[in-house]
């Protein structure tokens, strides 16, 4: 999974030519590690229609603050430069697929 920073977020996510799933995480967050396989599966199944990146909130606090990330894990799908869907907490693959379905097909 590609890492983004406060400095690279705008180019990598907001200006992306496809919807981007952003995984807001921290190294100490066990549930954040637990959802990685589900998010990677979604990205692999989307065949390039959706991108996947993650942002370490401990090293880069500006973007999480801007988008109201208060709990981990938080996963936000961005499209056309705007947040479109947010899932907070560790959820199942099916839940992420359901929340992000309009952008996965």
C-alpha positions, 0 to 999 in steps of 0.5 A: 500500500502506498504511503501519502503525506500531508505534502503529497495528499493533494496530488496523490488523492485530490487530483487523482484521475480515479477514486482513491481510498485513503486508509488513515492509520497509526503504527500502534493501531491493531485494528488498522493492521487488521483491515489492510487485507480487506482494503488491498482486496478491494483495490485488487478487485477493482482492476485499477478503477480505484486506488488505495493509499494510506496516511500515518496520522502520527507523522502527518496530522494536517490532512486528518484534521482537515477531514475530521478523522478522530478515530482509527481506523478511518477509511475515506473514499475520495472522488473528484477531489471530495470525500464521498464515503467514510467508514470508521472502525474495523469492518468486514470486507463486505462492509467496505465493498457495500459502502464503496460500491458506487465507485467500484463498478 
